[in-house]
Structures are given as structure tokens and as C-alpha cells.
Amino acid sequence: LALLIDYGFPAREYFLAQRQEGTVMCHYRHHAHTDVFYLPGLQDITAHVDFTAVALAAQESGLTVAAYMSQAEFLIASGLSDLMGQISPEDARRWFTQSQAVQKLTSPAEMGELFKVLLLSRGVDLPEKLLKFDRSYRL
């Protein structure tokens, strides 16, 4: 089983006209920009993943696309709510800190929808709770 988590799109979204300049982004001290030559060696340079291309390459190598979904869907299906339920609401500071982290990881306005999860497998059955969110038809 291979679990790939990154931000990206299926091909039909990846190659939209609004991304004709590509998806390269640079980050330096919480500032995002597109100048890859600014502060060489000090900034992070990244690009979105074409999940359709990854899925096709995996299939050509004998793997099965087991599921494709948003990060939020994956985390919820994996029991994130149960983990949050283990924190006592009486421990307000801990509960608040954890709920803020969950918000960032699952909110569509944050990382929840931007990040995608691609599960590739060979001879492994996934739990039904993961398959109910499968969007591999979009690849």
C-alpha cells in the first residue's frame, strides 16, 4: 500500500487555462510568490501534483488505484473525530489547540480540500470507511 498526500489536481483541473503559467510556487517566511530566483537556497520551491499522471504511472507499474480523496475526507474516514472525542472538553486549552489544528487540516479554505490523498495498492483491501469517500472516477 502506498499513501501519497500532496496538493494537486486531476489532469482535467491541473491543465485549466488559469494555470497556463504552471503551478510553481515559492515560500519564504510565510510569504508566497512565483520568483524561483529570489533568495536561492533560502526559500521553498514547490509545484502541484498531476494526480492523474501519478495514477496512470502506478497502474502501468502493476498497482491499483485503491482510492483518491481530499485530505479532509481521508482524515475523517481514518478516525480524526474519534481522536478529538478523546480530549476532555474540560481541558479547554488542549481542546482548543487541537481543534485549531483539525480546522487547518480539514477546512476547505485551508488544507482540507487543497491537499489530496491517493492510495495505491497491490493485494491490499482497504476498509470500507475509506472507500465511501473515493473520487478516483475524477482521475
TIVO-2410 file (N, C-alpha, C; in nm, 3 decimals):
# residues 139
REC num residu      c1      c2      c3 atome chaine
REC   1      L   0.085  -0.118   0.000     N      A
REC   1      L   0.000   0.000   0.000    CA      A
REC   1      L   0.089   0.123   0.000     C      A
REC   2      A   0.061   0.216  -0.086     N      A
REC   2      A   0.132   0.344  -0.089    CA      A
REC   2      A   0.030   0.454  -0.063     C      A
REC   3      L   0.064   0.543   0.026     N      A
REC   3      L  -0.022   0.655   0.064    CA      A
REC   3      L   0.050   0.783   0.022     C      A
REC   4      L  -0.007   0.854  -0.075     N      A
REC   4      L   0.053   0.978  -0.125    CA      A
REC   4      L  -0.037   1.095  -0.086     C      A
REC   5      I   0.021   1.192  -0.017     N      A
REC   5      I  -0.054   1.311   0.024    CA      A
REC   5      I   0.023   1.433  -0.024     C      A
REC   6      D  -0.044   1.515  -0.103     N      A
REC   6      D   0.019   1.637  -0.153    CA      A
REC   6      D  -0.090   1.726  -0.208     C      A
REC   7      Y  -0.054   1.846  -0.248     N      A
REC   7      Y  -0.155   1.929  -0.310    CA      A
REC   7      Y  -0.141   1.917  -0.461     C      A
REC   8      G  -0.256   1.913  -0.525     N      A
REC   8      G  -0.258   1.894  -0.668    CA      A
REC   8      G  -0.399   1.872  -0.717     C      A
REC   9      F  -0.407   1.826  -0.841     N      A
REC   9      F  -0.536   1.814  -0.908    CA      A
REC   9      F  -0.536   1.693  -1.000     C      A
REC  10      P  -0.655   1.645  -1.037     N      A
REC  10      P  -0.662   1.552  -1.150    CA      A
REC  10      P  -0.631   1.631  -1.278     C      A
REC  11      A  -0.591   1.563  -1.385     N      A
REC  11      A  -0.545   1.629  -1.508    CA      A
REC  11      A  -0.643   1.734  -1.561     C      A
REC  12      R  -0.772   1.704  -1.557     N      A
REC  12      R  -0.868   1.799  -1.616    CA      A
REC  12      R  -0.872   1.932  -1.541     C      A
REC  13      E  -0.832   1.931  -1.413     N      A
REC  13      E  -0.822   2.056  -1.337    CA      A
REC  13      E  -0.680   2.112  -1.342     C      A
REC  14      Y  -0.584   2.025  -1.348     N      A
REC  14      Y  -0.444   2.066  -1.350    CA      A
REC  14      Y  -0.412   2.152  -1.472     C      A
REC  15      F  -0.472   2.118  -1.585     N      A
REC  15      F  -0.440   2.186  -1.710    CA      A
REC  15      F  -0.543   2.291  -1.751     C      A
REC  16      L  -0.613   2.347  -1.656     N      A
REC  16      L  -0.706   2.456  -1.686    CA      A
REC  16      L  -0.630   2.581  -1.731     C      A
REC  17      A  -0.695   2.665  -1.807     N      A
REC  17      A  -0.632   2.787  -1.859    CA      A
REC  17      A  -0.576   2.876  -1.749     C      A
REC  18      Q  -0.640   2.877  -1.633     N      A
REC  18      Q  -0.592   2.963  -1.524    CA      A
REC  18      Q  -0.455   2.920  -1.471     C      A
REC  19      R  -0.411   2.800  -1.509     N      A
REC  19      R  -0.279   2.753  -1.466    CA      A
REC  19      R  -0.182   2.743  -1.585     C      A
REC  20      Q  -0.206   2.822  -1.687     N      A
REC  20      Q  -0.122   2.815  -1.806    CA      A
REC  20      Q   0.023   2.856  -1.778     C      A
REC  21      E   0.046   2.925  -1.669     N      A
REC  21      E   0.182   2.963  -1.629    CA      A
REC  21      E   0.246   2.854  -1.542     C      A
REC  22      G   0.172   2.746  -1.516     N      A
REC  22      G   0.222   2.639  -1.431    CA      A
REC  22      G   0.174   2.654  -1.289     C      A
REC  23      T   0.227   2.570  -1.202     N      A
REC  23      T   0.183   2.572  -1.062    CA      A
REC  23      T   0.299   2.596  -0.965     C      A
REC  24      V   0.413   2.636  -1.016     N      A
REC  24      V   0.528   2.659  -0.928    CA      A
REC  24      V   0.499   2.773  -0.831     C      A
REC  25      M   0.526   2.747  -0.705     N      A
REC  25      M   0.511   2.848  -0.601    CA      A
REC  25      M   0.634   2.844  -0.511     C      A
REC  26      C   0.671   2.959  -0.462     N      A
REC  26      C   0.784   2.971  -0.371    CA      A
REC  26      C   0.732   3.026  -0.238     C      A
REC  27      H   0.800   2.984  -0.131     N      A
REC  27      H   0.759   3.028   0.003    CA      A
REC  27      H   0.883   3.067   0.082     C      A
REC  28      Y   0.879   3.186   0.138     N      A
REC  28      Y   0.987   3.233   0.225    CA      A
REC  28      Y   0.925   3.307   0.342     C      A
REC  29      R   0.946   3.256   0.461     N      A
REC  29      R   0.892   3.317   0.583    CA      A
REC  29      R   0.744   3.352   0.572     C      A
REC  30      H   0.665   3.254   0.532     N      A
REC  30      H   0.519   3.265   0.520    CA      A
REC  30      H   0.475   3.363   0.411     C      A
REC  31      H   0.563   3.394   0.320     N      A
REC  31      H   0.529   3.479   0.206    CA      A
REC  31      H   0.536   3.394   0.080     C      A
REC  32      A   0.428   3.389   0.005     N      A
REC  32      A   0.421   3.310  -0.118    CA      A
REC  32      A   0.441   3.400  -0.239     C      A
REC  33      H   0.517   3.351  -0.336     N      A
REC  33      H   0.542   3.425  -0.460    CA      A
REC  33      H   0.585   3.325  -0.568     C      A
REC  34      T   0.611   3.373  -0.690     N      A
REC  34      T   0.646   3.284  -0.801    CA      A
REC  34      T   0.787   3.306  -0.856     C      A
REC  35      D   0.868   3.387  -0.791     N      A
REC  35      D   1.003   3.415  -0.840    CA      A
REC  35      D   1.102   3.310  -0.788     C      A
REC  36      V   1.131   3.209  -0.871     N      A
REC  36      V   1.218   3.099  -0.827    CA      A
REC  36      V   1.363   3.143  -0.807     C      A
REC  37      F   1.400   3.260  -0.857     N      A
REC  37      F   1.537   3.308  -0.843    CA      A
REC  37      F   1.556   3.403  -0.723     C      A
REC  38      Y   1.450   3.427  -0.650     N      A
REC  38      Y   1.456   3.513  -0.532    CA      A
REC  38      Y   1.510   3.431  -0.415     C      A
REC  39      L   1.614   3.478  -0.350     N      A
REC  39      L   1.674   3.412  -0.234    CA      A
REC  39      L   1.704   3.263  -0.257     C      A
REC  40      P   1.787   3.232  -0.357     N      A
REC  40      P   1.817   3.091  -0.386    CA      A
REC  40      P   1.876   3.021  -0.263     C      A
REC  41      G   1.826   2.902  -0.237     N      A
REC  41      G   1.873   2.824  -0.124    CA      A
REC  41      G   1.803   2.854   0.006     C      A
REC  42      L   1.729   2.963   0.013     N      A
REC  42      L   1.662   3.001   0.137    CA      A
REC  42      L   1.511   2.979   0.133     C      A
REC  43      Q   1.456   2.973   0.014     N      A
REC  43      Q   1.311   2.958   0.003    CA      A
REC  43      Q   1.275   2.816  -0.040     C      A
REC  44      D   1.153   2.778  -0.010     N      A
REC  44      D   1.099   2.651  -0.057    CA      A
REC  44      D   1.038   2.675  -0.195     C      A
REC  45      I   1.063   2.583  -0.286     N      A
REC  45      I   1.004   2.589  -0.420    CA      A
REC  45      I   0.923   2.462  -0.438     C      A
REC  46      T   0.799   2.478  -0.482     N      A
REC  46      T   0.711   2.363  -0.492    CA      A
REC  46      T   0.620   2.375  -0.614     C      A
REC  47      A   0.555   2.267  -0.649     N      A
REC  47      A   0.458   2.266  -0.758    CA      A
REC  47      A   0.349   2.165  -0.726     C      A
REC  48      H   0.232   2.187  -0.779     N      A
REC  48      H   0.120   2.095  -0.757    CA      A
REC  48      H   0.144   1.964  -0.833     C      A
REC  49      V   0.082   1.859  -0.785     N      A
REC  49      V   0.094   1.725  -0.844    CA      A
REC  49      V  -0.019   1.702  -0.943     C      A
REC  50      D   0.013   1.642  -1.056     N      A
REC  50      D  -0.087   1.593  -1.150    CA      A
REC  50      D  -0.120   1.451  -1.106     C      A
REC  51      F  -0.225   1.435  -1.026     N      A
REC  51      F  -0.258   1.304  -0.970    CA      A
REC  51      F  -0.302   1.204  -1.076     C      A
REC  52      T  -0.353   1.250  -1.189     N      A
REC  52      T  -0.387   1.159  -1.296    CA      A
REC  52      T  -0.261   1.093  -1.352     C      A
REC  53      A  -0.157   1.171  -1.373     N      A
REC  53      A  -0.030   1.116  -1.423    CA      A
REC  53      A   0.030   1.016  -1.324     C      A
REC  54      V   0.022   1.047  -1.196     N      A
REC  54      V   0.074   0.956  -1.093    CA      A
REC  54      V  -0.006   0.826  -1.094     C      A
REC  55      A  -0.139   0.836  -1.102     N      A
REC  55      A  -0.224   0.717  -1.103    CA      A
REC  55      A  -0.195   0.630  -1.226     C      A
REC  56      L  -0.180   0.692  -1.341     N      A
REC  56      L  -0.150   0.616  -1.463    CA      A
REC  56      L  -0.015   0.547  -1.454     C      A
REC  57      A   0.086   0.616  -1.404     N      A
REC  57      A   0.218   0.554  -1.388    CA      A
REC  57      A   0.213   0.438  -1.289     C      A
REC  58      A   0.137   0.453  -1.183     N      A
REC  58      A   0.122   0.346  -1.085    CA      A
REC  58      A   0.056   0.224  -1.148     C      A
REC  59      Q  -0.049   0.247  -1.225     N      A
REC  59      Q  -0.119   0.137  -1.291    CA      A
REC  59      Q  -0.028   0.066  -1.392     C      A
REC  60      E   0.052   0.143  -1.463     N      A
REC  60      E   0.146   0.083  -1.558    CA      A
REC  60      E   0.252  -0.001  -1.488     C      A
REC  61      S   0.273   0.025  -1.358     N      A
REC  61      S   0.370  -0.050  -1.279    CA      A
REC  61      S   0.305  -0.164  -1.201     C      A
REC  62      G   0.177  -0.189  -1.226     N      A
REC  62      G   0.110  -0.302  -1.163    CA      A
REC  62      G   0.037  -0.272  -1.034     C      A
REC  63      L   0.025  -0.145  -1.000     N      A
REC  63      L  -0.050  -0.108  -0.880    CA      A
REC  63      L  -0.195  -0.076  -0.917     C      A
REC  64      T  -0.279  -0.079  -0.818     N      A
REC  64      T  -0.421  -0.044  -0.834    CA      A
REC  64      T  -0.446   0.089  -0.765     C      A
REC  65      V  -0.524   0.174  -0.829     N      A
REC  65      V  -0.569   0.295  -0.762    CA      A
REC  65      V  -0.681   0.251  -0.669     C      A
REC  66      A  -0.650   0.247  -0.540     N      A
REC  66      A  -0.747   0.199  -0.441    CA      A
REC  66      A  -0.845   0.309  -0.403     C      A
REC  67      A  -0.798   0.433  -0.395     N      A
REC  67      A  -0.886   0.545  -0.361    CA      A
REC  67      A  -0.814   0.677  -0.386     C      A
REC  68      Y  -0.893   0.779  -0.410     N      A
REC  68      Y  -0.846   0.916  -0.428    CA      A
REC  68      Y  -0.948   1.006  -0.361     C      A
REC  69      M  -0.903   1.094  -0.273     N      A
REC  69      M  -0.996   1.178  -0.198    CA      A
REC  69      M  -0.924   1.300  -0.144     C      A
REC  70      S  -1.001   1.390  -0.085     N      A
REC  70      S  -0.940   1.507  -0.021    CA      A
REC  70      S  -0.876   1.466   0.110     C      A
REC  71      Q  -0.785   1.549   0.159     N      A
REC  71      Q  -0.722   1.523   0.288    CA      A
REC  71      Q  -0.827   1.520   0.399     C      A
REC  72      A  -0.922   1.612   0.394     N      A
REC  72      A  -1.027   1.616   0.497    CA      A
REC  72      A  -1.104   1.485   0.500     C      A
REC  73      E  -1.144   1.435   0.384     N      A
REC  73      E  -1.218   1.310   0.378    CA      A
REC  73      E  -1.134   1.194   0.432     C      A
REC  74      F  -1.007   1.191   0.396     N      A
REC  74      F  -0.919   1.085   0.444    CA      A
REC  74      F  -0.906   1.089   0.596     C      A
REC  75      L  -0.882   1.207   0.651     N      A
REC  75      L  -0.865   1.219   0.795    CA      A
REC  75      L  -0.992   1.183   0.871     C      A
REC  76      I  -1.105   1.226   0.821     N      A
REC  76      I  -1.232   1.195   0.885    CA      A
REC  76      I  -1.259   1.044   0.878     C      A
REC  77      A  -1.237   0.985   0.761     N      A
REC  77      A  -1.257   0.840   0.745    CA      A
REC  77      A  -1.159   0.760   0.829     C      A
REC  78      S  -1.044   0.817   0.859     N      A
REC  78      S  -0.942   0.747   0.938    CA      A
REC  78      S  -0.963   0.762   1.089     C      A
REC  79      G  -1.067   0.834   1.131     N      A
REC  79      G  -1.100   0.842   1.272    CA      A
REC  79      G  -1.058   0.968   1.344     C      A
REC  80      L  -1.035   1.075   1.270     N      A
REC  80      L  -0.995   1.201   1.334    CA      A
REC  80      L  -1.097   1.248   1.437     C      A
REC  81      S  -1.224   1.233   1.406     N      A
REC  81      S  -1.329   1.275   1.501    CA      A
REC  81      S  -1.320   1.196   1.631     C      A
REC  82      D  -1.290   1.066   1.619     N      A
REC  82      D  -1.275   0.982   1.739    CA      A
REC  82      D  -1.159   1.030   1.825     C      A
REC  83      L  -1.050   1.069   1.760     N      A
REC  83      L  -0.935   1.120   1.835    CA      A
REC  83      L  -0.970   1.249   1.909     C      A
REC  84      M  -1.042   1.336   1.841     N      A
REC  84      M  -1.084   1.461   1.906    CA      A
REC  84      M  -1.177   1.432   2.024     C      A
REC  85      G  -1.259   1.329   2.010     N      A
REC  85      G  -1.351   1.292   2.116    CA      A
REC  85      G  -1.282   1.242   2.241     C      A
REC  86      Q  -1.155   1.205   2.229     N      A
REC  86      Q  -1.080   1.156   2.345    CA      A
REC  86      Q  -1.025   1.270   2.431     C      A
REC  87      I  -1.032   1.391   2.381     N      A
REC  87      I  -0.984   1.507   2.457    CA      A
REC  87      I  -1.099   1.561   2.540     C      A
REC  88      S  -1.076   1.575   2.665     N      A
REC  88      S  -1.180   1.625   2.755    CA      A
REC  88      S  -1.207   1.773   2.724     C      A
REC  89      P  -1.334   1.808   2.704     N      A
REC  89      P  -1.368   1.950   2.684    CA      A
REC  89      P  -1.333   2.036   2.805     C      A
REC  90      E  -1.316   1.970   2.918     N      A
REC  90      E  -1.277   2.044   3.039    CA      A
REC  90      E  -1.133   2.093   3.032     C      A
REC  91      D  -1.052   2.026   2.949     N      A
REC  91      D  -0.915   2.070   2.926    CA      A
REC  91      D  -0.920   2.168   2.809     C      A
REC  92      A  -0.973   2.287   2.835     N      A
REC  92      A  -1.003   2.385   2.730    CA      A
REC  92      A  -0.883   2.422   2.645     C      A
REC  93      R  -0.770   2.441   2.708     N      A
REC  93      R  -0.650   2.482   2.633    CA      A
REC  93      R  -0.610   2.373   2.533     C      A
REC  94      R  -0.603   2.249   2.579     N      A
REC  94      R  -0.564   2.140   2.490    CA      A
REC  94      R  -0.668   2.120   2.381     C      A
REC  95      W  -0.797   2.123   2.419     N      A
REC  95      W  -0.903   2.104   2.322    CA      A
REC  95      W  -0.900   2.214   2.216     C      A
REC  96      F  -0.882   2.338   2.258     N      A
REC  96      F  -0.877   2.449   2.164    CA      A
REC  96      F  -0.759   2.436   2.068     C      A
REC  97      T  -0.641   2.404   2.122     N      A
REC  97      T  -0.522   2.387   2.039    CA      A
REC  97      T  -0.543   2.278   1.935     C      A
REC  98      Q  -0.596   2.165   1.978     N      A
REC  98      Q  -0.619   2.054   1.886    CA      A
REC  98      Q  -0.728   2.087   1.784     C      A
REC  99      S  -0.833   2.154   1.828     N      A
REC  99      S  -0.940   2.187   1.734    CA      A
REC  99      S  -0.893   2.286   1.628     C      A
REC 100      Q  -0.801   2.374   1.663     N      A
REC 100      Q  -0.744   2.467   1.565    CA      A
REC 100      Q  -0.662   2.389   1.461     C      A
REC 101      A  -0.587   2.289   1.507     N      A
REC 101      A  -0.509   2.206   1.415    CA      A
REC 101      A  -0.600   2.126   1.322     C      A
REC 102      V  -0.707   2.071   1.378     N      A
REC 102      V  -0.804   1.996   1.297    CA      A
REC 102      V  -0.868   2.088   1.194     C      A
REC 103      Q  -0.902   2.209   1.235     N      A
REC 103      Q  -0.960   2.307   1.143    CA      A
REC 103      Q  -0.868   2.332   1.025     C      A
REC 104      K  -0.740   2.352   1.051     N      A
REC 104      K  -0.644   2.379   0.944    CA      A
REC 104      K  -0.631   2.259   0.850     C      A
REC 105      L  -0.632   2.138   0.905     N      A
REC 105      L  -0.615   2.017   0.825    CA      A
REC 105      L  -0.738   1.978   0.745     C      A
REC 106      T  -0.858   2.019   0.790     N      A
REC 106      T  -0.981   1.972   0.726    CA      A
REC 106      T  -1.064   2.079   0.657     C      A
REC 107      S  -1.042   2.204   0.688     N      A
REC 107      S  -1.124   2.309   0.628    CA      A
REC 107      S  -1.100   2.321   0.478     C      A
REC 108      P  -1.206   2.334   0.399     N      A
REC 108      P  -1.188   2.355   0.255    CA      A
REC 108      P  -1.112   2.484   0.224     C      A
REC 109      A  -1.117   2.580   0.315     N      A
REC 109      A  -1.046   2.706   0.296    CA      A
REC 109      A  -0.899   2.694   0.334     C      A
REC 110      E  -0.861   2.586   0.397     N      A
REC 110      E  -0.722   2.563   0.439    CA      A
REC 110      E  -0.666   2.445   0.359     C      A
REC 111      M  -0.624   2.341   0.428     N      A
REC 111      M  -0.559   2.227   0.365    CA      A
REC 111      M  -0.655   2.113   0.331     C      A
REC 112      G  -0.777   2.117   0.383     N      A
REC 112      G  -0.870   2.006   0.371    CA      A
REC 112      G  -0.905   1.965   0.230     C      A
REC 113      E  -0.925   2.060   0.142     N      A
REC 113      E  -0.960   2.029   0.003    CA      A
REC 113      E  -0.841   2.046  -0.090     C      A
REC 114      L  -0.751   2.135  -0.058     N      A
REC 114      L  -0.634   2.157  -0.145    CA      A
REC 114      L  -0.544   2.034  -0.150     C      A
REC 115      F  -0.523   1.971  -0.034     N      A
REC 115      F  -0.441   1.851  -0.030    CA      A
REC 115      F  -0.527   1.731  -0.067     C      A
REC 116      K  -0.470   1.643  -0.148     N      A
REC 116      K  -0.540   1.522  -0.190    CA      A
REC 116      K  -0.463   1.400  -0.141     C      A
REC 117      V  -0.533   1.289  -0.131     N      A
REC 117      V  -0.475   1.163  -0.089    CA      A
REC 117      V  -0.499   1.061  -0.199     C      A
REC 118      L  -0.392   0.998  -0.243     N      A
REC 118      L  -0.400   0.891  -0.342    CA      A
REC 118      L  -0.349   0.765  -0.276     C      A
REC 119      L  -0.435   0.663  -0.271     N      A
REC 119      L  -0.397   0.534  -0.214    CA      A
REC 119      L  -0.377   0.436  -0.328     C      A
REC 120      L  -0.257   0.382  -0.336     N      A
REC 120      L  -0.222   0.283  -0.438    CA      A
REC 120      L  -0.197   0.151  -0.368     C      A
REC 121      S  -0.239   0.042  -0.430     N      A
REC 121      S  -0.223  -0.086  -0.362    CA      A
REC 121      S  -0.194  -0.199  -0.459     C      A
REC 122      R  -0.150  -0.307  -0.400     N      A
REC 122      R  -0.137  -0.434  -0.472    CA      A
REC 122      R  -0.170  -0.542  -0.369     C      A
REC 123      G  -0.285  -0.603  -0.384     N      A
REC 123      G  -0.324  -0.711  -0.296    CA      A
REC 123      G  -0.362  -0.670  -0.155     C      A
REC 124      V  -0.405  -0.546  -0.139     N      A
REC 124      V  -0.447  -0.497  -0.007    CA      A
REC 124      V  -0.590  -0.446  -0.019     C      A
REC 125      D  -0.675  -0.491   0.071     N      A
REC 125      D  -0.812  -0.441   0.075    CA      A
REC 125      D  -0.821  -0.327   0.175     C      A
REC 126      L  -0.879  -0.218   0.132     N      A
REC 126      L  -0.896  -0.102   0.221    CA      A
REC 126      L  -1.025  -0.113   0.300     C      A
REC 127      P  -1.028  -0.055   0.419     N      A
REC 127      P  -1.152  -0.054   0.496    CA      A
REC 127      P  -1.262   0.022   0.421     C      A
REC 128      E  -1.384  -0.026   0.433     N      A
REC 128      E  -1.499   0.037   0.366    CA      A
REC 128      E  -1.512   0.185   0.399     C      A
REC 129      K  -1.476   0.223   0.522     N      A
REC 129      K  -1.492   0.363   0.562    CA      A
REC 129      K  -1.405   0.455   0.477     C      A
REC 130      L  -1.294   0.406   0.421     N      A
REC 130      L  -1.213   0.487   0.330    CA      A
REC 130      L  -1.272   0.491   0.191     C      A
REC 131      L  -1.331   0.382   0.149     N      A
REC 131      L  -1.383   0.373   0.013    CA      A
REC 131      L  -1.508   0.458  -0.009     C      A
REC 132      K  -1.579   0.493   0.098     N      A
REC 132      K  -1.701   0.572   0.079    CA      A
REC 132      K  -1.672   0.713   0.030     C      A
REC 133      F  -1.546   0.758   0.047     N      A
REC 133      F  -1.509   0.891   0.001    CA      A
REC 133      F  -1.434   0.890  -0.133     C      A
REC 134      D  -1.417   0.772  -0.191     N      A
REC 134      D  -1.335   0.758  -0.311    CA      A
REC 134      D  -1.385   0.844  -0.427     C      A
REC 135      R  -1.293   0.925  -0.483     N      A
REC 135      R  -1.322   1.008  -0.600    CA      A
REC 135      R  -1.232   0.969  -0.718     C      A
REC 136      S  -1.187   0.845  -0.721     N      A
REC 136      S  -1.094   0.806  -0.828    CA      A
REC 136      S  -1.154   0.819  -0.966     C      A
REC 137      Y  -1.286   0.826  -0.977     N      A
REC 137      Y  -1.351   0.850  -1.106    CA      A
REC 137      Y  -1.309   0.985  -1.164     C      A
REC 138      R  -1.259   1.076  -1.082     N      A
REC 138      R  -1.219   1.209  -1.130    CA      A
REC 138      R  -1.079   1.208  -1.192     C      A
REC 139      L  -1.006   1.101  -1.168     N      A
REC 139      L  -0.870   1.094  -1.224    CA      A
REC 139      L  -0.881   1.066  -1.369     C      A
***
